[in-house]
């Protein structure tokens, strides 16, 4: 069994604000096996994107800080690397597809220029080589008429096409690890399916590992091998995708699964919803953070003492609040 390509242990990430230091990711641990896909799922505000920005060291500066834990990529702790070394890894060995392609792409540069920049940051190539690699990558992400598209600007492309350009930019240097942050947000269902299929096909072709960040459990079920469920800055459950869907143990995971529409459900019945919202960072509790939304009675000790993250079945881990864990 080969070692995981990425191991994150007890990651703590915080932001300095006018109201003081706020901890957005609070002691999260997970690993990504080589050639596999790990899904990180949870509602907006749970810390999924902050986790991705911590791994790639793209936290907003000077406010964002990794305060604790380790992020080991092929044995090297990314959190401790000099910035120059991290810049060699970012975009080359580790790439990221950002959440909103219209804001991630430069609106005043052509697609071709942006692809060329991604290549030239990490290798010395002639103009002919850059053009050939760019056209080849555009073909791989199934963009029609790539020679024409290279000379176009992002606003001239559809949403699905812009997302394909983002994928091309992320994969043009053949990374070992791809982090996809909500890669199908705001796309219609047919385009979403095409993008997910494209990422899966390119993953097989290139043998890379993937972290897929999403709030959509349907996407998780379709493409992931393992899944980590995140809530209020912590991972509350982690297991293989089959085990998690078949035997969800944490009340939050159960609530997410119960909110999915099902073909066998009675027509015109209301979907179940988790009451309330994810608390803001300023309101995170030291103990069980799902207590207020769980609908279950928690004692004062459950609210003030952090539950242990334990293995309750082979390769199935859960934040073991005795009230929230079935």
N, C-alpha and C positions, 0 to 999 in steps of 0.2 A: 504494500500500500504506500504510494508516494505521499510525501508531506504536502499539506495544503499550500497553495500559492500565496494566500493571504491569511494571516492570523491577527485578529484584533482582540486584545485582552484588556478588560476594565477601562475602556475608553471614557474619559471625562473631558467634555468640551464646554466652555463657558464664554459668555459675552460680557464685557464691561459696559454698563449702561449708566445713565444719570441716577437711576434708582439703586445702583450697586451691581455686584457681579451676579449674573444669572446663569445657572447650569442647564444647558440645553440637552446634553447627552450625559447620562449619569451612570457610568460603570458598565457599559455594554461590552459583551464579548461574543465573538462569532468567528468562523473561519470559512474560507472559500476553497473547496477541493479543485484540483487542476482539471480543466476541461468541463466543469460543471457550472450550473446556474444556481445562485442563491437569491431568493426573493426576500426583500425587506418590505413588509406590508404594515399599514397603519393609517389612521386618519391624518389629515393635514395638521401640522403642529406637533407631531409626535417625535420629531428629531431625525427623520429619515434622510433628508437632504443635508442636514448638518453633519451627519455621519459620513456621507459621501465627500463633503467638502473637507472634513477632517482628514480622511484618507489621502486625498489629493493635495492637501495643504493649500486650499483655495478659500479659506475662511476670510471674511472681510477684515482688513487690517486698519488700525491696530486693535480693534475691539475683540475679535475672535481669537480664542486661545485654546490649545489642547493642554489641559492641566495635569492629566495623568493617564496612565496606561501605556500600552505599546501597540504599534501598527507595523507588523512584520510582513514585508513583501519579499519572498524568496530569502528569508532569513535576515534581511536588513530592516532595522527599525526606521521607518520613514519619518517618524516624529523627531528623531534625533539627527537626521541627515542635514548637512549644510544646504542652504538654499540652492546653490549652484548644482549640487548633485541631484536634488529633488527636481530641478528643472529639466535635467537630462532624462529622468524617469517619466515625468508627466508628459503625456502626449506621445510617448514612444513605447514604454513598457506598460504604462497604465493610461488609458484614455477614458474620456467621459462624454456621454451624450447629455446635453443640458435639457432642462425641462421645457423651455419655450424657444423654439428655433428662430422666431422672428426677432427676439431680443439677443439671442446668443450669436447670430450671424451679424457681421458688419454691414450695415445698409448701404454704405458708400463704396464698397469694394465688390468686384465681380466674384462669382463663385470660384472661378479659376484662380484668381489671385489669392483667395483665402485657402484653397487647397494647396497651392504652391508654398505658401507661408508655413503650413503645417509640415510639409516635406523638408523645406530648407532649414527649419529650426533644428533638425536632428541629423541632417546628412548634407553632404556637398554633391549636388547633381547639376548636370547641364540643363539648359532650357528644354532641350529635346526630351531628356529623361523625365523631367518634371511633368511635361505635357503628356508623355506616354503613360506615366503612372497615374496621373489625374484622370485621363480618359478611361484607363483600365478600371480604376476604382469606381468611377461613375457607372460603368457598365455592370460592375458587380452588384451595385445597389439598385440596379434596374432603372436607371434614369434614361429615358429615350433621347436620341440625338445629343449625346454628351458633348460633342465638339461645339454645338450651338449653345448649350446650357452653360458651359464654362465662361462664356462672354456675357452672361446675363447677371442681373442683380437679384438679391433675395426677394424683393417685392414683386418681381416678375414671375415668381414661382408659386405654385399652390402650396397649401400647408403640408400635404403629404410629401411633395417634392422637396420642400425645405428640410423636412425631417430626414429624408434620404441623403441630402447634402451633409447634414450634421453627422449622420452615420458614416458617410464617406470620409469626412474629416477625421473622425475618431479612429477609423480603422486603416487609414492610408499608410501608417507606419507599422502595421501588423502587431498590435499590442498583445501582451500576454493576458491582461485583465481589462475588461470593459465594464465601466460603471454606467448604467443607463438609468437616468433619473426621470421617471414618468415619461418614457419615450413616446407614448401614444396619447398624451393629454390633448384635448381639443380636436382630435381627429375623429372622423366618422368611423362607424364600426367596420366597414369594409377595408378602409385604409389602415385602420388599427391592426386588423388581422394580417394585412400584407407586411406591415412594418415588423410585427412579431415574428412572422415566418422568415422574413429577410434576416433578422438578427440571428435566429436559430440556424439558418442555413450557413451564414458566414461563420458562426461559432464552430460548426462541424468542420467546415473547410479549413479554418485557420487554427483549430484546436485551442481556442482561448477560453478563459474562465469569464463568467459574467456575474455582476451584481445587478439585479433588476429591482429598482425602487418603484413602488406603486401603491395605490390605495385600492386596487381592483383585484379581488381574490379570484375572479375568473381568469385574469391574465396569469396569476400565480399558478393556478391549476394547470394551465395550458403549457407553460414553458419552463417551470422551475423544477429543480431536483430537491432542493431543501428550502425551507422558509423560516424566517425569523419575524415574529410578530412584535411590533414596537408600540409602546404606549407611554406617553408623557416622559420621553427621554430614556426609557428603559426597554430592554427586550424582555417581554413577559413570557414568551413561549418560543421554542425553537425545535424543529423536528424535520423529518423527511416530509415532502409534500403529501404523500399518500397517508402517512401516519397522522399528520396534523388534520387533514380533512376527515379522516375516519374516526379519530379519537382526540378531539380538541379537549384540553383539560382546563385551561384558564377561562374564567367567565368572559373576558374581553374577546378572546378568540371565538368562543361560542356565540357571542353577540354579533360579531362580524359575519360569521357563517350563516346565522339565522336571518340576516338582513338581505341575503342573496335571493333573487327571484328563482323559483324552481318550476320545472315543467310539470311536476306531479302535484303542485299546490292547487287548492281550490280556486277557480276563477273569481276575479274581482274581490279577493280578500286583501286587506291591508298588509303591507310588508311590516315585519317587526323592525323596530328601530331602537338603537341604544339611546336612552334619554340623556339630555344635556350635551355638553361639548367638552372637548379636551381642555383641561385647565391651562391658563397661561403659565409661562415659565415662573413668574413671580409667585404663583399659587401652588407650585409643586409641593407635595407633602413628603416627609421623610419615610413614611411607611407605605402601605398599599395605596397606590395612586388611583386605582380604579374603584375604590370603595364607594365614593359618592354616586357613581353612575351604575353600580352593580345591582342596586335594589336589594342588597343583602346587608344585614346588620353587622357592623364591625365594632369591636371594642376599641377603647383608647389605645391599647398596646398595639393593635393592628395598624393604627394610623401613625404611630410614632416610631415603630421598629420596622426596618426594612426587611422584607421576606428574603430568605436565602434562595439563590438560583440553583436548583438541584436537578439531577437526572432521575426522573421518576419511572422511566422505561428505557430500554436500550436506545441511545441516540435521541432521546426525547427529553428536553429540558424545559423547566417551567419555574417562574418566580412563585415560590410556594407559599402564598398567602392561604392559610387554612380555610378561610371563608370563600375566596374566589376560585379555588382549585377544586374541581369535582373529583 
